[in-house]
Amino acid sequence: MSSPNRPKKEDKKKGDPKKGDEEEDTEEGKTKEATDKLRGPGTSEEVLSDVGTGKGKEFVQQTRASEDEKSGEYSMREGLDEESVALELLERKAITQHQLSLEMVKRLMQDRGSNGVSRILPAVAKFLRSKGREEALIVSAGEIFGEMCEEELWDKETIETSVLPLAMQMLQDVKQTYDVHIAWYPVVLNVLDLLPYDKLRKDILNFMLEWASATKDSIRFACAKLTAPLFTRLQFEHAIEVPIEFSSKPKKDKMGLFDRCMAMCQDTDHRVRTVMAEQLHVIAGVVKQNGGDEAALRERLPGISREP
């Protein structure tokens, strides 16, 4: 992800006469020059092995193009392993450094599993929760974490202790933007099958019932996306009944998941209503399979077709 304030490109520097004009004018020569600048004394080749590709390459190009960076800001201390490099990048000032650190989390998970991110993951969570954090980075982190969920890189313990709490906090933060909420709800959606049932019944269900009526429409949208997947994973009685934690709430909030789904069908935001309309057949199917009265069901779900 490139920085919103891309630095101006500096004039092309003259190459080393010893190397010849041909190497200077090639992309390989330029990348090598930028890599040498990034490396600094003692940074290992392993850490910089992918620096010439993808966003790593973009990061290098921006590094060599920046006119106002202080000398040595992108250098690394000697002997750092890859996770330590990611930690150090996270503590730097530039958004491009932070982005590269987030991308390194995925690579560490792919190469080494949860043991490879034992230090960087808590640091990333703290970093994303800090006040004034750039929206683009929070969105990017949600997308990267979502990709890791889809690729099944997370183990169950890391999901329960680190990934899910961070995703839930992002979804419950009313100060976050629509893009942030949209980036993070897939993280929750993609780990539902890996959660213990008690966590589904309490943490996820209670989140749904509490936040599906939030004033911020992007939070309600995220809840709508989770309704049918959660409904199909809960025991039927738990999807219908009002949880004990909500039994003392005002009548308008004293709902089980089924009634909350019906209320969301009348949401003031058209995007929420659209999502609910797309999921009604799934919810209705679960109710019918569990002996729900068809006439009563059609009365509550007028959009359901009469065809079997």
Secondary structure in CASP SS format (residue, H / E / C, confidence):
PFRMAT SS
TARGET T0000
AUTHOR 0000-0000-0000
METHOD secondary structure of the structure
MODEL  1
M C 1.00
S C 1.00
S C 1.00
P C 1.00
N C 1.00
R C 1.00
P C 1.00
K C 1.00
K C 1.00
E C 1.00
D C 1.00
K C 1.00
K C 1.00
K C 1.00
G C 1.00
D C 1.00
P C 1.00
K C 1.00
K C 1.00
G C 1.00
D H 1.00
E H 1.00
E H 1.00
E H 1.00
D H 1.00
T C 1.00
E H 1.00
E H 1.00
G H 1.00
K H 1.00
T H 1.00
K H 1.00
E H 1.00
A H 1.00
T H 1.00
D H 1.00
K H 1.00
L H 1.00
R H 1.00
G C 1.00
P C 1.00
G C 1.00
T C 1.00
S C 1.00
E C 1.00
E C 1.00
V C 1.00
L C 1.00
S C 1.00
D C 1.00
V C 1.00
G C 1.00
T C 1.00
G H 1.00
K H 1.00
G H 1.00
K H 1.00
E H 1.00
F H 1.00
V H 1.00
Q H 1.00
Q H 1.00
T H 1.00
R H 1.00
A H 1.00
S C 1.00
E C 1.00
D C 1.00
E C 1.00
K C 1.00
S C 1.00
G C 1.00
E C 1.00
Y C 1.00
S C 1.00
M C 1.00
R C 1.00
E C 1.00
G C 1.00
L C 1.00
D C 1.00
E H 1.00
E H 1.00
S H 1.00
V H 1.00
A H 1.00
L H 1.00
E H 1.00
L H 1.00
L H 1.00
E H 1.00
R C 1.00
K C 1.00
A C 1.00
I H 1.00
T H 1.00
Q H 1.00
H H 1.00
Q H 1.00
L H 1.00
S H 1.00
L H 1.00
E H 1.00
M H 1.00
V H 1.00
K H 1.00
R H 1.00
L H 1.00
M H 1.00
Q H 1.00
D H 1.00
R H 1.00
G H 1.00
S H 1.00
N H 1.00
G H 1.00
V H 1.00
S C 1.00
R C 1.00
I H 1.00
L H 1.00
P H 1.00
A H 1.00
V H 1.00
A H 1.00
K H 1.00
F H 1.00
L H 1.00
R H 1.00
S C 1.00
K C 1.00
G C 1.00
R C 1.00
E C 1.00
E H 1.00
A H 1.00
L H 1.00
I H 1.00
V H 1.00
S H 1.00
A H 1.00
G H 1.00
E H 1.00
I H 1.00
F H 1.00
G H 1.00
E H 1.00
M H 1.00
C H 1.00
E H 1.00
E C 1.00
E C 1.00
L C 1.00
W C 1.00
D C 1.00
K H 1.00
E H 1.00
T H 1.00
I H 1.00
E H 1.00
T H 1.00
S H 1.00
V H 1.00
L H 1.00
P H 1.00
L H 1.00
A H 1.00
M H 1.00
Q H 1.00
M H 1.00
L H 1.00
Q H 1.00
D C 1.00
V C 1.00
K C 1.00
Q C 1.00
T C 1.00
Y H 1.00
D H 1.00
V H 1.00
H H 1.00
I H 1.00
A H 1.00
W H 1.00
Y H 1.00
P H 1.00
V H 1.00
V H 1.00
L H 1.00
N H 1.00
V H 1.00
L H 1.00
D H 1.00
L H 1.00
L C 1.00
P C 1.00
Y H 1.00
D H 1.00
K H 1.00
L H 1.00
R H 1.00
K H 1.00
D H 1.00
I H 1.00
L H 1.00
N H 1.00
F H 1.00
M H 1.00
L H 1.00
E H 1.00
W H 1.00
A C 1.00
S C 1.00
A C 1.00
T C 1.00
K C 1.00
D H 1.00
S H 1.00
I H 1.00
R H 1.00
F H 1.00
A H 1.00
C H 1.00
A H 1.00
K H 1.00
L H 1.00
T H 1.00
A H 1.00
P H 1.00
L H 1.00
F H 1.00
T H 1.00
R H 1.00
L C 1.00
Q C 1.00
F H 1.00
E H 1.00
H H 1.00
A H 1.00
I H 1.00
E C 1.00
V C 1.00
P C 1.00
I H 1.00
E H 1.00
F H 1.00
S C 1.00
S C 1.00
K C 1.00
P C 1.00
K H 1.00
K H 1.00
D H 1.00
K C 1.00
M C 1.00
G C 1.00
L H 1.00
F H 1.00
D H 1.00
R H 1.00
C H 1.00
M H 1.00
A H 1.00
M H 1.00
C C 1.00
Q C 1.00
D C 1.00
T C 1.00
D C 1.00
H H 1.00
R H 1.00
V H 1.00
R H 1.00
T H 1.00
V H 1.00
M H 1.00
A H 1.00
E H 1.00
Q H 1.00
L H 1.00
H H 1.00
V H 1.00
I H 1.00
A H 1.00
G H 1.00
V H 1.00
V H 1.00
K H 1.00
Q H 1.00
N C 1.00
G C 1.00
G C 1.00
D C 1.00
E H 1.00
A H 1.00
A H 1.00
L H 1.00
R H 1.00
E H 1.00
R H 1.00
L C 1.00
P C 1.00
G C 1.00
I C 1.00
S C 1.00
R C 1.00
E C 1.00
P C 1.00
END
